[in-house]
Amino acid sequence: MGRLVSIVEYREKRFMADSAPDLRTIKKLIDECEIVGRKIGKKYYIEVDDYYRECSPIERDILHHG
């Protein structure tokens, strides 16, 4: 399992403000296994190690170092 990042943090760091998907969309993508993540209690998280395979080095640096 990779490091978990909240879907709010994922959305803020992965997308520009005017192009970010709704949180409900991200939750649906996790539920449908389109994005690697998990639901813990009532909160959703993205597994960033799996996400890193698809993002640029700059995005990876932002996610890794905050």
PyMOL commands that set and color helices and strands:
alter all, ss='L'
color gray80, all
select helices_A, chain A and resi 7-14+23-31+48-52+57-65
alter helices_A, ss='H'
color red, helices_A
select strands_A, chain A and resi 4-6+37-40+43-47
alter strands_A, ss='S'
color yellow, strands_A
deselect
rebuild
show_as cartoon
